[in-house]
Amino acid sequence: GGKAKTSFMNNRVSLANATNLLHPYYITGFSDAESCFFINVRPRPLRKKGYAVEILFRINLSSKDKLLLEKIKDYFGVGRLLLQGNSASYNVRSLSDLQVIVDHFDRYPLISNKYSDYILFRQVFELIKQGQHLNDVGLKKIVSIKAVSNNGLSNNLKELFPNVVPALRPLIPSQEIPDPQWLLGFAEGEGHFYIKISIKNQISFRFLVTQHTRDINLLQNIAIFFNCGKAVSRSNKNNISDFIVEKKQEIIKIVIPFFENYTLIGNKLNDYLDFKKAVELDLRNKTVGINNAENLSEIKTLKQRMNFSRNSFNENIEDGDSLESVIESDYTSGNDNPSGEISASRTEGARKNNKKKGADLCLSNKRQFSSSSSKNRV
């Protein structure tokens, strides 16, 4: 990833002053983390074939990241922003606008398992462009593609198309990290900066990137890219894995310089700045004549306002779980067995964290999309 700067900057950065020009690979990395490619087939008795086929590209975030979504919209130059309560979404729906999305991901390919969903989405996009969704053969082809995309077919569609043969789910050609900007975008979506303070006031730091275990190969490639850390499967949640860096010297010499060289753009930037400030304060504690109690108090304040205190979305954490409780229960002493690094199932069709209680953003978006009225069309 090139030589990163080693000096720390103490000032908090205004999100509004961050650069307006997003890098194409940042867009792809962030989309690998946060986007959804929807294929929707709905019974419509008044239509000629009795069905409506709709496709949608969406990124759904906390409303606190509305500015980031505006930057993504500016990058593509198409689509609409929709604000609903505490969430904000970027939506691209028309065929002409979706052509811009397709052109981007053809040129800057996704590398997580979302690549497969994109290829299936593109196949349906091409069929619709050709008008194939208006005949029986084309409609059945779209339903067979939908059967292996995202959450598959609803019970209603299974009843309506009982003899559908699921399409083959495309394989990912490469999961090598293509560019540092891809990693920046991916960390913007799936990365976490974590401070732990023990009962004896021992301070430790962790940087995590979380994914479904089917993408553990991608997490291992992140470890290769950084040349530090490890990819491990969580001991008590067999479908979640993390890339984790917890050695202080690797945090200081590799992780922080990376994020100094490649600046986060969304709400996560503030978490990173608090994390970096805490690392600086911890380093100062080793210096003679420094007020350790004062520094410790400030680190505790920084820790308290990080991550979920800022109410950013994360589809891998169950409702009501704090990041701290999740990490501590999943990585208690002796549980992060290195053998778990490659033992977990990588089934292609597996969904993210089946035990989640409604925090699956793709699923909630799907419901929102299929039930959206004409007044919400984008």
C-alpha positions as CSV (number, residue, x, y, z in Angstrom):
1,G,0.0,0.0,0.0
2,G,3.0,2.3,-0.3
3,K,4.8,4.1,2.5
4,A,2.4,5.7,4.9
5,K,3.1,8.8,7.0
6,T,4.2,7.9,10.6
7,S,3.3,11.2,12.3
8,F,0.0,11.6,14.0
9,M,-2.3,14.6,13.7
10,N,-4.1,15.8,16.8
11,N,-6.8,17.9,15.2
12,R,-10.3,16.6,14.7
13,V,-11.3,16.8,11.0
14,S,-14.5,18.3,9.9
15,L,-16.4,15.9,7.7
16,A,-17.8,18.8,5.7
17,N,-14.3,19.7,4.7
18,A,-13.3,16.3,3.4
19,T,-12.5,16.1,-0.3
20,N,-15.4,15.8,-2.6
21,L,-13.7,13.5,-5.1
22,L,-14.2,9.8,-4.2
23,H,-11.8,7.3,-5.7
24,P,-13.4,4.6,-7.9
25,Y,-11.9,1.8,-5.8
26,Y,-13.2,3.5,-2.6
27,I,-16.7,3.3,-4.1
28,T,-16.2,-0.4,-4.9
29,G,-14.8,-1.2,-1.5
30,F,-17.6,0.6,0.3
31,S,-20.1,-1.1,-2.0
32,D,-18.6,-4.5,-1.1
33,A,-19.3,-3.6,2.5
34,E,-22.7,-1.8,2.4
35,S,-24.5,-2.0,-1.0
36,C,-27.3,-4.3,-2.1
37,F,-28.3,-5.4,-5.6
38,F,-32.1,-6.1,-5.6
39,I,-34.0,-8.2,-8.1
40,N,-37.8,-8.0,-7.4
41,V,-40.5,-10.0,-9.1
42,R,-44.0,-9.0,-8.0
43,P,-47.4,-10.4,-9.2
44,R,-49.3,-7.6,-11.1
45,P,-52.5,-8.9,-12.5
46,L,-53.1,-5.8,-14.6
47,R,-49.8,-6.2,-16.4
48,K,-49.7,-8.1,-19.7
49,K,-47.6,-11.0,-18.3
50,G,-49.1,-10.7,-14.8
51,Y,-45.8,-9.7,-13.2
52,A,-43.6,-6.7,-12.6
53,V,-39.8,-7.1,-12.6
54,E,-37.9,-4.3,-10.9
55,I,-34.2,-4.0,-10.1
56,L,-32.5,-1.6,-7.7
57,F,-29.0,-0.7,-6.5
58,R,-29.1,0.6,-3.0
59,I,-26.8,1.7,-0.2
60,N,-28.6,2.2,3.2
61,L,-26.8,3.9,6.1
62,S,-27.5,5.8,9.3
63,S,-28.8,9.3,8.5
64,K,-25.6,10.6,10.1
65,D,-23.8,9.4,7.0
66,K,-26.1,11.4,4.6
67,L,-23.0,13.5,3.6
68,L,-21.2,10.3,2.5
69,L,-24.2,9.2,0.4
70,E,-24.3,12.6,-1.2
71,K,-20.7,12.2,-2.2
72,I,-21.4,8.7,-3.7
73,K,-24.4,10.2,-5.6
74,D,-22.1,13.0,-6.9
75,Y,-19.6,10.4,-8.0
76,F,-22.1,8.4,-10.1
77,G,-24.1,11.5,-11.2
78,V,-27.4,9.5,-11.1
79,G,-29.9,8.2,-8.5
80,R,-31.8,9.7,-5.6
81,L,-31.3,10.1,-1.9
82,L,-34.1,9.0,0.4
83,L,-34.3,10.0,4.1
84,Q,-36.6,7.8,6.3
85,G,-36.3,8.4,10.1
86,N,-32.8,7.6,11.3
87,S,-31.7,6.0,8.0
88,A,-30.6,7.5,4.6
89,S,-30.4,5.5,1.4
90,Y,-29.0,6.1,-2.0
91,N,-31.1,4.4,-4.7
92,V,-30.6,3.9,-8.4
93,R,-33.6,2.4,-10.3
94,S,-34.0,3.4,-13.9
95,L,-32.3,1.4,-16.7
96,S,-30.3,4.4,-18.0
97,D,-29.1,5.3,-14.5
98,L,-28.3,1.6,-13.7
99,Q,-26.1,1.5,-16.8
100,V,-23.8,3.9,-15.0
101,I,-23.7,1.6,-12.0
102,V,-23.0,-1.5,-14.2
103,D,-20.2,0.3,-16.1
104,H,-18.5,1.2,-12.8
105,F,-18.6,-2.3,-11.4
106,D,-17.5,-3.8,-14.7
107,R,-14.4,-1.6,-14.6
108,Y,-13.8,-1.7,-10.8
109,P,-15.0,-5.2,-9.8
110,L,-16.3,-6.1,-6.4
111,I,-14.2,-8.8,-4.6
112,S,-16.4,-10.0,-1.7
113,N,-19.2,-12.5,-2.2
114,K,-21.3,-9.5,-3.3
115,Y,-19.6,-9.9,-6.6
116,S,-21.8,-12.9,-7.3
117,D,-24.9,-10.9,-6.5
118,Y,-23.8,-8.2,-8.8
119,I,-23.2,-10.6,-11.7
120,L,-26.7,-12.0,-11.2
121,F,-28.1,-8.5,-11.1
122,R,-26.3,-7.6,-14.3
123,Q,-27.8,-10.7,-16.0
124,V,-31.3,-9.5,-15.1
125,F,-30.4,-6.0,-16.1
126,E,-29.4,-7.2,-19.6
127,L,-32.6,-9.3,-19.9
128,I,-34.8,-6.3,-19.0
129,K,-32.9,-4.1,-21.5
130,Q,-33.7,-6.7,-24.2
131,G,-37.4,-6.9,-23.2
132,Q,-37.0,-10.5,-22.1
133,H,-38.9,-9.9,-18.9
134,L,-42.0,-9.5,-20.9
135,N,-42.1,-13.1,-22.1
136,D,-42.5,-16.4,-20.2
137,V,-39.0,-17.7,-21.0
138,G,-37.3,-14.5,-19.9
139,L,-39.5,-14.2,-16.8
140,K,-38.6,-17.8,-15.7
141,K,-34.9,-17.1,-16.4
142,I,-35.1,-14.0,-14.1
143,V,-36.9,-16.1,-11.4
144,S,-34.2,-18.8,-11.6
145,I,-31.5,-16.0,-11.2
146,K,-33.3,-14.5,-8.3
147,A,-33.4,-17.9,-6.6
148,V,-29.7,-17.7,-5.9
149,S,-29.4,-14.0,-5.3
150,N,-29.5,-12.3,-1.9
151,N,-32.3,-13.8,0.1
152,G,-33.6,-16.1,-2.7
153,L,-37.3,-16.6,-3.5
154,S,-40.2,-15.7,-1.2
155,N,-42.6,-18.4,-0.4
156,N,-45.1,-16.7,-2.6
157,L,-42.8,-16.9,-5.6
158,K,-41.9,-20.5,-4.9
159,E,-45.6,-21.3,-5.1
160,L,-46.0,-19.3,-8.3
161,F,-42.9,-20.9,-9.9
162,P,-42.8,-24.4,-8.4
163,N,-40.6,-25.9,-11.1
164,V,-37.9,-23.2,-11.2
165,V,-34.4,-24.5,-11.6
166,P,-32.0,-22.2,-9.7
167,A,-29.2,-20.6,-11.8
168,L,-25.6,-21.2,-11.0
169,R,-24.1,-18.7,-8.6
170,P,-21.1,-17.1,-10.2
171,L,-17.7,-17.6,-8.6
172,I,-15.5,-14.7,-7.6
173,P,-12.4,-14.5,-10.0
174,S,-10.1,-12.8,-7.5
175,Q,-10.2,-11.7,-3.9
176,E,-6.9,-10.0,-3.9
177,I,-7.0,-6.4,-2.6
178,P,-6.8,-4.3,-5.8
179,D,-5.9,-0.9,-4.4
180,P,-5.5,0.7,-0.9
181,Q,-8.6,2.8,-1.7
182,W,-10.7,-0.4,-1.9
183,L,-9.5,-1.2,1.6
184,L,-10.3,2.3,2.8
185,G,-13.9,2.0,1.5
186,F,-14.3,-1.5,2.9
187,A,-13.1,-0.4,6.3
188,E,-15.4,2.6,6.1
189,G,-18.3,0.1,6.0
190,E,-17.0,-2.9,8.0
191,G,-14.1,-1.7,10.1
192,H,-14.1,-0.9,13.8
193,F,-11.7,0.8,16.1
194,Y,-11.9,-0.6,19.6
195,I,-10.4,0.4,23.0
196,K,-10.4,-2.0,25.9
197,I,-9.6,-0.9,29.5
198,S,-9.2,-3.7,32.0
199,I,-10.2,-3.7,35.7
200,K,-6.6,-2.8,36.5
201,N,-6.7,0.0,33.9
202,Q,-4.5,-1.8,31.4
203,I,-5.3,-0.3,28.0
204,S,-5.3,-2.3,24.8
205,F,-6.4,-1.5,21.2
206,R,-8.0,-3.4,18.4
207,F,-8.7,-2.8,14.8
208,L,-11.3,-5.1,13.3
209,V,-12.9,-5.8,9.9
210,T,-15.9,-8.0,10.1
211,Q,-17.5,-10.2,7.5
212,H,-19.6,-13.3,7.0
213,T,-17.3,-16.4,7.3
214,R,-17.8,-17.2,3.6
215,D,-15.5,-14.2,3.0
216,I,-12.7,-15.4,5.4
217,N,-10.4,-15.7,2.3
218,L,-10.9,-12.0,1.7
219,L,-10.1,-11.2,5.4
220,Q,-6.9,-13.3,5.0
221,N,-6.0,-11.2,2.0
222,I,-6.5,-8.1,4.1
223,A,-4.0,-9.6,6.6
224,I,-1.6,-10.2,3.7
225,F,-2.0,-6.6,2.4
226,F,-1.3,-5.1,5.9
227,N,1.4,-7.7,6.6
228,C,0.0,-7.9,10.2
229,G,-3.0,-9.1,12.1
230,K,-4.9,-12.4,11.5
231,A,-8.2,-13.6,10.1
232,V,-10.2,-15.6,12.7
233,S,-13.7,-17.1,13.0
234,R,-15.6,-16.1,16.1
235,S,-15.8,-19.0,18.5
236,N,-19.4,-18.6,19.5
237,K,-20.8,-17.4,16.2
238,N,-19.9,-19.7,13.4
239,N,-20.9,-17.5,10.5
240,I,-18.9,-14.3,11.6
241,S,-15.2,-13.8,11.1
242,D,-12.9,-10.9,11.6
243,F,-9.6,-9.5,10.5
244,I,-8.1,-8.4,13.8
245,V,-5.0,-6.3,14.7
246,E,-4.3,-6.1,18.5
247,K,-0.6,-5.8,18.9
248,K,0.1,-2.2,19.9
249,Q,3.2,-1.9,17.7
250,E,1.2,-3.0,14.7
251,I,-1.5,-0.5,15.5
252,I,1.1,2.3,15.8
253,K,3.3,1.4,12.9
254,I,0.8,0.0,10.4
255,V,-2.8,0.7,11.1
256,I,-2.7,4.4,12.1
257,P,-0.2,5.3,9.3
258,F,-2.5,3.7,6.8
259,F,-5.5,5.8,7.9
260,E,-3.3,8.9,8.0
261,N,-2.4,8.2,4.3
262,Y,-5.9,7.2,3.3
263,T,-8.5,9.4,5.0
264,L,-11.9,8.0,6.1
265,I,-14.8,10.1,4.7
266,G,-17.9,9.1,6.6
267,N,-19.0,9.2,10.3
268,K,-16.4,6.5,11.1
269,L,-13.7,9.2,10.7
270,N,-14.6,10.5,14.2
271,D,-14.2,7.0,15.7
272,Y,-10.7,6.7,14.0
273,L,-9.7,10.1,15.4
274,D,-10.8,9.2,18.9
275,F,-9.0,5.9,18.6
276,K,-5.8,7.6,17.4
277,K,-6.0,10.2,20.2
278,A,-6.3,7.4,22.7
279,V,-3.2,5.7,21.3
280,E,-1.3,8.9,21.6
281,L,-2.4,9.4,25.2
282,D,-1.4,5.8,26.0
283,L,2.0,6.4,24.5
284,R,2.3,9.5,26.7
285,N,1.6,7.5,29.8
286,K,5.0,5.8,29.2
287,T,6.7,9.2,29.5
288,V,8.1,10.3,32.8
289,G,6.4,13.3,34.4
290,I,3.0,12.8,32.6
291,N,-0.2,12.8,34.6
292,N,-1.3,9.2,33.9
293,A,-4.7,9.6,35.8
294,E,-5.6,12.6,33.6
295,N,-4.7,10.7,30.4
296,L,-6.6,7.6,31.6
297,S,-9.7,9.7,32.2
298,E,-9.5,11.2,28.8
299,I,-9.1,7.7,27.2
300,K,-12.2,6.5,29.0
301,T,-14.1,9.5,27.7
302,L,-12.9,8.8,24.1
303,K,-13.8,5.1,24.5
304,Q,-17.3,5.9,25.7
305,R,-18.3,8.0,22.7
306,M,-16.9,5.6,20.0
307,N,-18.6,3.1,17.7
308,F,-22.2,2.4,18.8
309,S,-22.5,5.6,20.9
310,R,-22.6,7.3,17.5
311,N,-25.5,5.1,16.3
312,S,-24.0,4.1,13.0
313,F,-25.5,1.0,11.3
314,N,-23.8,-2.4,11.4
315,E,-25.6,-5.4,9.9
316,N,-23.4,-7.9,11.7
317,I,-24.3,-6.9,15.3
318,E,-27.5,-8.0,16.9
319,D,-30.0,-5.3,18.1
320,G,-29.1,-4.2,21.6
321,D,-25.6,-5.6,21.4
322,S,-22.8,-3.1,22.1
323,L,-19.6,-3.6,20.1
324,E,-17.8,-4.1,23.4
325,S,-20.1,-6.9,24.6
326,V,-19.9,-8.6,21.2
327,I,-16.1,-8.5,21.1
328,E,-15.6,-9.6,24.7
329,S,-18.0,-12.5,24.4
330,D,-16.5,-13.6,21.1
331,Y,-12.8,-13.2,21.9
332,T,-12.5,-14.2,25.5
333,S,-9.2,-15.6,26.6
334,G,-8.4,-18.9,24.9
335,N,-11.3,-18.7,22.5
336,D,-9.6,-17.2,19.4
337,N,-8.2,-20.6,18.3
338,P,-6.0,-20.2,15.3
339,S,-7.5,-23.4,13.9
340,G,-10.7,-21.4,13.4
341,E,-9.0,-19.3,10.8
342,I,-9.8,-21.6,8.0
343,S,-12.3,-24.2,9.4
344,A,-15.5,-22.4,9.0
345,S,-18.0,-23.2,6.2
346,R,-17.8,-21.1,3.1
347,T,-21.1,-22.2,1.6
348,E,-21.9,-19.9,-1.3
349,G,-25.6,-19.5,-0.5
350,A,-25.2,-18.8,3.2
351,R,-26.7,-15.5,4.5
352,K,-25.0,-13.1,6.9
353,N,-25.6,-14.0,10.6
354,N,-28.9,-15.9,10.5
355,K,-29.4,-15.2,14.2
356,K,-29.6,-11.4,13.7
357,K,-32.8,-9.9,15.2
358,G,-33.8,-7.6,12.3
359,A,-30.4,-6.0,11.8
360,D,-30.0,-7.4,8.3
361,L,-30.1,-4.2,6.3
362,C,-30.5,-6.0,3.0
363,L,-33.5,-7.9,4.2
364,S,-35.2,-4.8,5.7
365,N,-34.4,-2.8,2.5
366,K,-35.9,-5.6,0.5
367,R,-39.2,-5.4,2.5
368,Q,-39.0,-1.6,2.2
369,F,-38.5,-1.8,-1.6
370,S,-41.2,-4.3,-2.3
371,S,-43.8,-2.4,-0.2
372,S,-42.8,1.1,-1.3
373,S,-45.5,3.1,-2.8
374,S,-45.3,5.2,-6.0
375,K,-44.7,8.3,-3.9
376,N,-41.4,6.9,-2.7
377,R,-40.2,5.9,-6.2
378,V,-36.7,7.1,-6.9
